[in-house]
Amino acid sequence: MSDLFNAKRFALFFRKTIAERPILTVGVMALLLILSILLYTIIKKIAGFGPAQNITMIWGLAGGSFLLTSFVFGYFGTNANGCSYLTLPVSFLEKWLCAIIIVLIIYPVLFLLCFHITDSLFVAAYHNSLDPASPFYKQFYESVYTLDLTGFFAWKVYSLFLTLTGCMLVGGLYFNKAALIKTSIAITLLTLAIIGINWLMAFSIFRNVVDAAPYNHVVLSIGRETGTLILPTQAGNIFSTGLKYVIPGFLWLLPLIRLREKEF
């Protein structure tokens, strides 16, 4: 039997994880899906379909996975639980894979399926409520449509999901207690630091800065007009690739290394 990975041993460990902590796995996932449906319903009534789709997608996928991950690696709140988890007769790779499958495969698939069904039902109900005899029927009909899960906005959310979930995986292993709170604070401070450094760099080079997105563009005030300076295409592609793939990949692999360090 392989010391690093064995399919039968991994299957038993995965089943044990789900069976012994149903409230922190199945229960939390079900709660997040229910809250997502309620959020969609409330925002749709207040602000319309567009904001409801966008906010629910961001909160449900990126925010929901962030919360779920804090429970998946929540073994280190006490020394007893941490020691019990680390001494389980499975490899560090199998422990990492168990968490990855739950937060990277099972929950996203369930959420996207639930979101698409909810979105389709609400959009269909709106279309059916329209009067075909109205002169504005076509305009109203085409103004509301289901969110494209392969579109530009969706891929932005997928990138955010990978980054936030990776941060929580790392935080769950490096912060022994209150990992959710500590990781949230760390992300907030890091984000503010990046924005602050970016603004300082912009003000040190240009005058009349109106806006400065981190490593993306700078908006300058020129008389009564504004002008935008953007990164060159090559530099922008390098930054975009790092943000979408390199940083999330590093964050998802770091817990694997940390798990091995903890076991030794």
C-alpha positions in Angstrom: 0.0 0.0 0.0 1.4 3.4 -1.0 2.4 5.7 1.8 1.5 8.8 -0.3 -1.8 7.9 -1.9 -4.0 4.8 -1.9 -7.5 5.0 -3.6 -9.2 2.7 -1.1 -7.7 4.4 1.9 -8.6 7.8 0.5 -12.2 6.8 -0.1 -12.5 5.6 3.5 -11.0 8.8 4.8 -13.3 11.0 2.6 -16.4 9.1 3.8 -15.2 9.4 7.4 -14.8 13.2 6.9 -18.3 13.6 5.6 -19.9 11.1 8.1 -18.3 12.5 11.2 -18.8 16.2 10.4 -22.1 16.4 8.5 -23.1 19.7 10.0 -19.8 21.3 9.1 -19.8 19.9 5.5 -23.3 19.0 4.2 -25.1 21.2 6.6 -23.0 24.3 5.9 -23.2 23.7 2.1 -27.0 23.4 2.3 -27.2 26.6 4.4 -25.1 28.5 2.0 -27.3 27.4 -0.9 -30.5 28.4 0.9 -29.0 31.8 1.8 -28.0 32.3 -1.8 -31.5 31.8 -3.0 -32.9 34.2 -0.4 -30.3 36.8 -1.3 -31.2 36.5 -5.0 -34.9 36.9 -4.1 -34.4 39.9 -1.9 -32.0 41.8 -4.2 -34.2 41.1 -7.2 -37.1 42.8 -5.5 -35.0 45.8 -4.4 -32.6 46.4 -7.3 -33.7 44.1 -10.2 -32.3 41.1 -12.0 -28.8 42.4 -12.9 -27.6 43.2 -9.3 -29.3 40.1 -8.0 -27.4 37.8 -10.4 -24.1 39.5 -9.9 -24.2 39.9 -6.1 -25.5 36.4 -5.5 -22.8 34.9 -7.8 -20.1 36.7 -5.9 -21.4 36.0 -2.4 -22.5 32.5 -3.1 -19.5 31.2 -4.9 -16.5 33.3 -3.7 -17.9 34.2 -0.2 -19.6 30.9 0.4 -16.5 28.8 -0.5 -14.5 31.1 1.8 -16.8 30.3 4.7 -17.0 26.6 3.9 -13.2 26.3 3.7 -12.8 27.7 7.2 -14.9 24.7 8.4 -13.1 22.1 6.2 -9.7 22.9 7.7 -11.1 23.9 11.1 -9.3 21.1 12.9 -6.8 23.4 14.5 -9.0 25.4 16.8 -7.8 23.3 19.7 -4.6 21.3 20.2 -6.5 18.1 20.8 -8.4 18.3 17.5 -5.3 19.3 15.7 -3.2 16.4 17.1 -6.1 13.9 16.4 -6.3 15.1 12.8 -2.6 15.1 12.1 -2.2 11.6 13.5 -4.9 10.0 11.3 -3.5 7.0 9.3 -3.6 8.8 6.0 -1.0 10.8 4.1 -0.8 14.6 4.0 -1.7 14.4 0.3 -4.9 12.6 1.0 -5.9 15.1 3.6 -5.2 17.9 1.2 -7.2 16.2 -1.6 -10.1 15.7 0.7 -10.4 19.4 1.3 -9.8 20.2 -2.3 -12.6 18.0 -3.5 -15.1 19.5 -1.1 -14.3 23.2 -1.7 -13.1 23.1 -5.3 -15.4 20.5 -6.9 -18.5 19.5 -4.8 -19.5 23.0 -3.5 -18.9 25.0 -6.7 -20.8 22.4 -8.8 -23.7 22.4 -6.3 -23.8 26.2 -6.1 -23.6 26.8 -9.9 -26.4 24.2 -10.5 -28.6 25.7 -7.8 -27.9 29.3 -9.0 -28.6 28.5 -12.6 -31.9 26.7 -11.7 -33.0 29.6 -9.5 -31.9 32.2 -12.1 -33.7 30.3 -14.9 -36.9 30.0 -12.9 -37.1 33.7 -11.9 -36.3 34.8 -15.5 -38.9 32.5 -17.0 -41.5 33.7 -14.5 -40.7 37.3 -15.5 -41.0 36.5 -19.2 -44.3 34.8 -18.6 -45.6 37.8 -16.7 -45.1 40.1 -19.7 -48.0 41.0 -22.0 -47.2 39.9 -25.6 -49.5 42.6 -26.9 -47.5 45.4 -25.3 -45.5 47.5 -27.7 -42.5 47.2 -25.3 -42.8 43.4 -25.0 -39.6 42.6 -27.0 -37.7 45.4 -25.2 -38.7 44.2 -21.7 -38.2 40.5 -22.7 -34.7 41.0 -24.0 -33.7 43.2 -21.0 -33.8 40.2 -18.6 -31.8 37.0 -19.3 -30.0 34.4 -17.3 -26.5 35.0 -16.3 -24.0 33.5 -18.7 -21.8 31.2 -16.6 -19.1 31.2 -19.2 -19.1 34.9 -19.8 -16.6 37.7 -18.8 -18.2 38.4 -15.4 -18.5 34.8 -14.4 -14.8 34.2 -15.1 -14.0 37.2 -12.9 -15.9 35.6 -10.1 -14.2 32.2 -10.7 -10.8 33.9 -10.3 -12.0 35.6 -7.1 -13.3 32.2 -5.9 -10.0 30.5 -6.4 -8.0 33.4 -4.7 -10.3 33.7 -1.7 -10.6 30.0 -1.2 -6.8 29.5 -1.5 -6.3 32.3 1.1 -8.7 30.5 3.5 -6.9 27.2 3.0 -3.6 28.8 3.9 -5.2 30.7 6.8 -6.8 27.6 8.2 -3.4 25.9 8.5 -1.3 28.9 9.6 -3.8 30.4 12.1 -4.5 27.8 14.8 -7.5 29.6 16.3 -10.2 31.9 14.9 -8.8 31.3 11.4 -11.8 32.8 9.7 -11.5 36.1 11.5 -7.7 36.3 11.3 -7.6 35.4 7.6 -10.3 38.0 6.8 -8.3 40.6 8.7 -5.1 39.6 6.9 -6.8 39.8 3.4 -8.3 43.2 4.3 -5.0 44.6 5.5 -3.1 43.2 2.4 -5.7 44.7 0.0 -5.6 48.1 1.7 -1.8 48.0 1.6 -1.7 47.1 -2.1 -4.2 49.9 -2.9 -2.3 52.4 -0.7 1.1 51.6 -2.3 -0.4 51.8 -5.8 -1.8 55.3 -5.0 1.5 56.4 -3.5 3.3 55.3 -6.7 0.7 57.0 -8.9 1.0 60.3 -6.9 4.8 60.1 -7.0 4.8 60.0 -10.8 1.7 61.9 -11.9 -0.3 65.0 -10.8 -4.0 65.4 -10.6 -4.7 61.7 -10.1 -8.4 60.9 -10.1 -8.3 57.1 -9.8 -5.6 54.4 -9.7 -6.5 50.7 -10.0 -3.7 48.5 -8.6 -1.3 47.7 -11.5 -4.0 48.3 -14.1 -4.6 51.9 -15.0 -4.4 55.5 -13.7 -7.0 58.2 -14.4 -5.7 61.8 -14.6 -7.5 65.0 -14.5 -6.6 67.3 -17.5 -8.4 70.5 -17.2 -12.1 69.7 -17.4 -11.4 66.3 -19.0 -9.9 63.1 -17.7 -7.5 60.7 -19.4 -6.7 57.1 -18.7 -3.3 55.5 -18.8 -3.3 51.8 -19.0 -0.6 49.2 -18.8 1.0 48.1 -22.0 -0.6 45.0 -23.5 2.3 42.7 -22.6 2.7 43.9 -19.0 -1.1 43.7 -18.6 -1.2 40.1 -19.8 1.6 39.2 -17.4 -0.2 40.8 -14.5 -3.5 39.2 -15.5 -2.0 35.8 -15.8 -0.3 36.1 -12.4 -3.6 37.2 -10.8 -5.7 34.5 -12.4 -3.4 31.5 -12.3 0.0 31.9 -10.5 -1.3 33.4 -7.2 -4.3 31.0 -6.9 -2.0 28.1 -7.8 0.5 29.1 -5.2 -2.2 29.5 -2.5 -3.7 26.1 -3.3 -0.4 24.3 -3.2 0.9 26.0 0.0 -1.5 24.1 2.3 -0.1 20.8 0.9 3.4 21.9 2.0 2.1 23.2 5.4 0.3 19.9 6.1 3.5 18.0 5.6 5.4 20.4 7.9 2.8 20.0 10.6 3.0 16.3 10.5 6.7 16.4 11.0 
